[in-house]
Amino acid sequence: MDNLAVLSLLALAPILVVGVLLAGFRWPAKYAMPLGYIAAVIVALAVWKMDFRGVIAASLEGVITAATLLYIVFGALLLLSTLTVGGAMATIRGGFNNISPDRRIQAVIIGWLFGSFIEGASGFGTPAAVVAPLLLAMGFPAMAAVMVGLIIQSTPVSFGAVGTPIIVGVGGGLGGDPAVAERISLLGVTMPEFIASIGFQVASIHAIVGLLIPLILVCMLTGFFGPERRFRDGLAIWPFALYASVAMTIPSVLVARFLGPEFPSLFGGLFGLIVVMFTSSRGFLMPKKTFDFGPRASWSPRWMGTIEPAEPAASVRRIGIVSAWSPYVLMAVLLVGSRVITPVTEFLTGIAIPFKNILGTDISTAVQPFYSPAFLLILASLFAYGLHGMNGQQIRETWKVSGRQLAGTAVALLFAVPLVRVLIQSGPELNASGLSSMPVTLAEGAAAISGSSWPFIAPFIGALGAFVAGSNTVSNLTFSQFQFSTGNAIGVNPEQVVAAQAVGGAGGNPIAIHNIVAASATVGLLGREGDLLRKTILVTLYYCIAGGAISFIFIYGLGFNLGTIMLVLLMSTLGFIVRWMLRQKAAVLAPEPERV
């Protein structure tokens, strides 16, 4: 079979199965993912002629990766239960309420700024796993907490885990390509300088596209979860939302320009968090009217998970604000130190459990148990035990609760990640058909019909890779070389197309299935993944359309072209929505006409 259109549709089939079951029929991921996995195996064996042993090896690789993700989820759950049982969470909640009891402000500060910092330090879905339970403990509905955690996994993701998606993803994807070497020679730079220049372009696009993410976040928060379901309640704090956005994105661009791709999200998030918390505590841009979710009795049952962080017993001593935050501070310090202090990084990464040539194939992977964010989350929990004077019964309770909560997410992840690995490993190394892997075939099909319009399409391919693999790094590893080659083929600067890929890979993280499952598990929301996907896909669509338009303009310039037209249409649509919100508000406030 050599029909690219048919092959592309077949490659898309497992993804469609999952998407339709989750978003269309609202099936829980624990049922949808096994069927998606079966579809992937059937297509791999029947069409791609993938070796059966290769399918099993790829599946085992996925199981190993899923176990490492469950490890991270457990660490996040353990830290949450430790801070809750010990009484620290009540203090943290009170501290944020002292800055502002407004849920919109809390979502921006904790989700956008603190989440960006955590993304910069650790990446790989950690922010949602940390932010969601923290917001839950502060009184957010479980679904709202997860939605916030997923939405912010967009702008900062390209520089997560100390730049891994750029350094490892783009760098690894382009490494060894003669065309890349020729381009580097032509530009007169080194490979690290070339990758850093791509990182700067990525940060620049993110700064433009990400400007509206905090505002979109609060509008979705009030529109989906507010007592009156009004999106305009989020729009009401637009000055604060834009201020918080630039407080993170401008420093991140400067860091990308002068320090490289390792620290934009890390330093941008930290700078924004410090500045915005300081100014907010002094009332700067704080709303006059406080927004809350309304009485719990009015909440939809679908908003609520099975985890209800218990208030500490009356006998638990009151925890001071510094002591309460110390485990999170320690976690952040450990995350940063383990990533930027070279001897520490080398030591921790050197302790690995290798799985080489699984079942005699070329598929290999390794587990680094002490470099994982999970280990550092557990260390922070152990630190909290002593700092907060917790007794043996309380400590046992934290592990018991965390283990029970973890069990529910295992089924979905243990099928979701193997599905991904079968798709990615379906290339010519493990098949008898000579076809490219399913994700690459799908991308080739999209490129064949796009021509010079490809820079607008490129972010959608990045998002597809993130949706399938659950990782911007893996998306970049899979598609960077293909994007570079496509850029060369259509006669534009190929590194700019690769930058569009990286932006799209970040924009696709809010709909990455295993991110949704992992974050949902931390608040007991398993089975509602489809509800979340229907919401977060709005953010991914915005990110890809805006990112594609900006990338197109960066390459071809402003004019009567696809990029400019799509940007004008997007801005016009957003402007229409804003005007509609304002008209609705005016209609509510206007006095009723006198009746004769």
N, C-alpha and C positions, 0 to 999 in steps of 0.2 A: 504494500500500500504506500503510494507516494503522493497522494493528494493532501497538500498542506492544510487546506481548509477542514477536511474531514479529520485529519490527525489532531488539529488544534481543538476541535470540538470533543474528540475522545479524551484528549489530555485534560480538558476542562470538566469532564463528566464527574469525577470524584468530588471536585470542589462544588459543582452544582448540586450534587446529592446532599452534601453537608449544608450548603447555604439554604436550599429549599426546605429541608427538614427543620433547621434551626429557626430561620427567619420567617418562612412561609407557614409551616405547620406548628411552630413553637415547640418542637420536640426538645426534651432535655439533651444536652451534649452526650450524656452517658448512653443514649440510644442512637443518636445521629452519627456519632463518630465511628462506632463499629461498622455501620452500614457504609459509611464513606470509605473506611479502610478496605472493606470487601470489594467495593467498586474499584478502588485503586489497584488491588491485587489482580482482579479480573482483567482490567485494561492492560496492566503490566505484562501479564502472562500471555494473553490472547493476541494483543496488537503489537506491543513492543518486543514480544518474544524474549522477555527477561528470563534469565535462568532462575529456576525455582529456588535453588540454594541462595541466589542473590536476593530474592524477595525475602526469604527468612532472615538472612544476614542483615538486610536493611531494617527489617522489623525489630530484630534484636537491638540494633543500634538505637532505634527509636525508643525501645523500652528502657535502655540505659539512660538516654537523655531525659525521658519522662521521670525517671527516678531522681535525677538531679534536680528537676523542677519541683518535684514533691518535697524534696529536702529543703528547698528555699521556702516553699509555702509553710512547711512545718516550723521553720525558724521564725517566720513572721507571726504565725499563730501563737507560738510560745511566748514571744516578746509581748504581744498584746495581752494574753492571759496573765502573764507575770505582772505587768503594770496595772492591770485591772484588779486582780486579787490583792495585790500589795497596797493599793490605794493611790498609786501615782497618777492613774488616768483621771481620777476625779480632780486632781490638782491641775493637770494639763488642760482639761476641759475648762476649768475655771479661769486659767490664764488666758486662753484664747477668748473667752467670753469677756474678760476684762479689756482686751484690745477692742473687740467688737462682738456683740452677741449676734450680729447679722450673719446669717448662714452664707450669704454670697461672699462676704469678705473672708470668712473662714475658709471657704472652698478655694478661693484664689490664693490665699497665703499658704495654706497647707498643701493644696493640690498642685497649683502652678509653680510656686516658688520652692517650697520644701521638696516637692516631688521632683522638680528639675534638678535640684542639688543631689538627691538620691540617685536619680538617673545618671547624672554625670559621674557619680562615684562607683556605681555597681551595674546598672543597666539590666538587661535580660529579664524584664518584667518585675523587677524588685519594687519600683515606685508604687505601682498599683497594689502590690501585696503589703506594702507598708502604709500607704495613704488610706486605703479603703477601711481597714480595721480601726485606724485612728479616728477617722471621721465617724464611723459607726459608734465608737465609744463616746463621741462628743454629741451624739443625738441625731445623726443623719439617718434617714432610711437606708437600709442595706443596699438597695439598688442604686440610690442616688450616690452613695459612697463609692461604689464600684465604678459607676459612670464617670464620676470626677477623676478617679484614678486612671481610667482608661483614656479619657480625652487628653489629659496632659502628657500621655505617652505618644507625643507627636513631635512637636518642635524640638525638644531637647534630645530626642532619641538618637539622632545621627552622631552625637558626641557622647553617647552613654558609655559606661564602663571605661572611662578615661580614653575615649576616642576609638574604641574597638571597631565600630561599624565602618569607620573611615580607614584606620590603619590596617586592620586585619581584613575587613570586608572588601573595601575598594582595593587596598594594596595587594591583598592575596588574590583577588579576582583578576587584577591586571598583570600581576607578576609573571614573568616568563614569556609574555606575548611579544614577538618581534616587532609588531606594529607599534606597540607602546614604547619599546626601546627606541625605535626610530623617531617617534614623536618627542621623546625626552631629549634625544640628541639634537633635534631640530631647535628645540626651545633653549638648549644650553643649560639644563638644570639636572639635578640628581633625582633619583626616584623618590626619596623622602620629600624633597622640595616640590616635586610634581604632585604627590599625594596631598601635601599641605595646601597647595594652591587650589586643589579640588575642594578640600575642606573649607577654605575661605569662601569659595563660591556657594557651597552648601549653606554655610552660616548666613550669607547675605540673602539667599532666597528664603531661608527660614525666618529671618528677621522681618521680611515683608509679609509672608504668608501667615506667620505666627502672631502677627500684631493683633489679630482679632480672636485668637484662641481663648484667652481669658473671658472676653465678652461673650463669645459663643457658649462657653462653659456655663456662665451664670444665667444666660437666657434659657438654655436647656434645663438647668436646675430649677428655675422658677416655672418654666412652661410645662415641664413634665411632673414636677413634684410640689409645686406651690399650692397653697390652699385654694387658690382661684385659677390655677393652671394658666397663668398669664406670662408669656414670654417677655412682655414689656417691663415686668418687675425686674428682670435681669438687666434690661437696657437702661434702667434708671441709674445704674452705677457705672455708666460707660466711662466717665473720667477716671475713676479708680482702676477699672479693668485695663484701660489703655496704658495708664501710668505703671501698673504692675507688669504689663507686657514689656514695655521698653526698658524697665528696670532690670529685666533679665536678658532680653535679646540684644540690646546695644552693647553691654559688656561682653556678651558671648561673641559678637562679631569682632570686636577689638582683640579679644583673646585669640580667636582663630587667626587673625591677621598677624599678630606679633608673637604669639607663643606656640601656635600650632594646633592640631586637632585633638590633643589630649584633654584640654581643660575648658573648652567653651561652656558646656552645660554645668560643669562643676563650679567654676568660678562665677559664671553668670547667675546661676541659681542662688549661690551663697551671697553674692553682692545684693541681688534683688531682695532676698529674704531679710537681710539685715536692714537695708534701707527702708523697705516697705513696712516692716514691723515697727521700726523706730518712728516713722512719720505717722503711721496709723495710730499708734499709742498716743499721739498728740493731736489726733482728730483730723489730720490732713485728708481731705477728700472723702471723709466718712459720711455715709448717707444719714439724712435726718430721720427717715422712717426705717425701722428695723424689719427685716424680712425673716420669717420663720416658716416652718413646714405646717404649722397648725397642730391641733391635738392629735395624738397617736391614734385615737379612735376613728379619726377621719381618713387615715392612711389606707390605701389599697392593700389588700393582703399580698398582692404580687410584689409590693415594694419591700416586704419584710422577709428576712432570712430566719434560719433556725438558731443563729447565735445571738444571744442577748447578753452583752457584757454586764455582769452583775456588779452592783455597787459594793464597795468594800464593807465588811462588817463594822459595826459600831466600835468594836474593840481595836480595830486597826488604827495605829497612830497616824496623825495627819502628816502628810509628806510635803516638804517645802518645794517651791517652784524649781529651784536649782537641782535639788535631789531628784525630783520627778522627771526632769528632762535629761538627767545625766546618762541614763542608758541609751537614749537616742543620740545624744552627743557622742558617747563612746562608740556607738555603732558607726556613726558618720566618720569619726576620726580613724577607726580601724579600717573602714572601707577605703578611705583616701590613702592612708598609710600603706595598706597592702597593695595598692595600685601604683603609687608614685615613688615609693622607696625601693630602689632596685634590688638591694640584697634581700629585703623582706619578700618582694615579689618572686624572686628567683627561688627562695627557700620554700615558699608556700606552693608555687607551681611545680616545684621539683618533687613534691610528694604526690604521686599520682597512681591511680589504679588503671593500668593499660588494658585495652581490649584490642589486640592487634589481629589483623587478617581474620575477621570473624568468619567461621566455617570455611576457611581457606580462600576467602575472597580478598579483594583489596580494601574492603571496608574496615576501617579502624577508628577507634575513639578512645577516650580516656576520661576518667573521673578524677577531679582535683578536690577532694573533700575539704581541705583546709583553706583553699583559695575561694571557695564558694561563699557568696553572701550569707548562706544559711549558717555556716560555722560562726561567722561574726555576729549574726543575730542571736545565736545560742550563747555565745560569750557575753553579749550584752545582757541577756536574761540571767545568766549566772551572776554577773556583776550586780544586777538589781536585787537578787536574793539577799546578798549580804548587805548592800547599801540600805535597803528598805526593811531589814530585820525580819524577813519572812521565816516562818517556822516550817517544820517538816511536812505537816499536813497541807499547808498552803502550797509548798513546792510540788508535792505529789499531785495536787489538784491541777496545777498548771499543765503538767505533762499529760495527765489523763484527759483533760479537756481538749488540748491541742491534738492529741492522737485521734480522739473520736471525731473531731472536726475534719481532720485530714482524710479520713477513710472515704468520705463521699466523693472527693475529686479524683480518686485514683483511677476509676474505670475510664472516665472520659480522656484523661491524659495518656493512659496506657494504650489507647487506640489512636488518639489525635497525632501524637508525635511519630509513631510508626507509619501512619498514613503519609505524613510529610516526607519521611525518609525514603519510602518506596518511590514516591514521585521524583525526588531529587536524584536518587541512585539508579534511575531507569535508563541511564545513558549508555553509549556504545560499549563501555567497559564491561557491562553486565548484561547486555542483550545481544541477541543474534540477528536483529533486524538492521543494525547500523544506524538507527535513528538517534537523534539527540534526545536528551532527557525530556520528560513531559513538560516541565516548566519552560525550558528553552524552546521546545517546539511551539508551545503556545505563544511565546514572545515573538518567534519568527513569523508566525501566522499574522499577528497584529502588525508587525513591521511591513509585511508584504503588501498590505492594503493602505498603508499610511503615507509612504514616500517622504517628501520633505516636511510633512506635518509631524514627523516622528518626535521632535523635541516636546511637543504637547502631550504625546501619548506616553513618553518615557516614564513619568511618575506613576502612571497607572500600572505599569509592569513592576515597578518597585513595590507598589502597594500589594499587588498580587503575590509577589514573593514573600512579603511579610505576612500576609494572610495565611499562606500555605505553610511557611516555615516558622512563623511566630517570632521572627527575628530580623531586624534590619541588617545585621551582620551577615546572616545567611543569604538574605535577598541580594545583598551587594556581592557576596562571593559568587552567587549563582549567575547573576546577570550583568556584572560590570563589564566583563570582556565583550559580551554580546552588545551592550549599549555602546561601547567604544567602537566596535566594528561597524555598527549601524551609523554612528556619527561620521565615521570616515566615508562610508558608502554614499551618504547623502551630501557630502562636501562641506560639513561644518566642523568647528572645533570639537573633537570627540570628548574632551574632558568636560565640556559643558553639558553634554548629554549624560555623562556619567554622574555629574552633580545632580541632574534632574532625577536620575535613578535613585540616588541616595535620599533625596528629599521625599520622593514617593514611598521609599521603604520605611521612612519614619512615619509618614502619614498613614500607612497601612497598619501600624501597630494597634490602634484602637479597635480593629476588627480581627486581630490575630486570635484564633480560637483558643489556643492554649493559654494566652494571656487572660482572656475572658474567664476561662475555667479556673485558672489559678487564683485570680483576684476574687472571683465569686466564692471560692472555697474559704477564703479568710473571713468572710462575713456570713457564711452559711446560706448562700444564695444559689446553690446548685439546682439545676433544672430550669433556670430562668435565662439561660445564655441567649436564647433567641430574642427575648425582650431587649436585652442589652445590645445585641447586634443591630437590631432595627433602629436603635438610637445612635450608636457610635458610628454607623456607616455614613450618617450625615456629615460627620466631621471628616471622615476619610474622603468622601466625595468633594467636599470643599477644598481639602488640602491638595488633592490631585488636580482639580480644575485650576485652582489658583497657582499651584506650583508649576503646572504645565504651561499656563499663560505667561507667567513671569520668566520661566526658562526659555520659552519661545522668543520673548521680547529681548532677553539678554543675548540671544544668538542672532536674531534677524533685525532687531531694533523695532521701534514704534512705527506704525504705519497701518495701511489697510491690509492687515494680514490676520491669520488665525489667532495668534497670541493676543493681539490688541483687541480683536473682536470679542474673544472669549472673556478677556479681562473686563471690558466694558459691559458685557452681558452679565457677568457675575456681580460687578459692582451695582449695576442697575437693579438686579434682582434683590440684592441685599438692601439697597436703598428703598425699593418698593416695600419690602418687609418692614423696614423701620418706619416708613410713612404710615403703613397700615396699623402698626402698633400705636403710633402717636395719635392717629385719628380715632382709634378705639378708645384710647385714654381720654381724649377730648370729649368723645360722646358720653363716656361715663360721668365725667365731671360737669358737663353742661346741664343747666337746670331744665327741668321738664317744662314745656309750654303750658301756659294756663289754659284750663279747660273752660269753655264757654257754656 
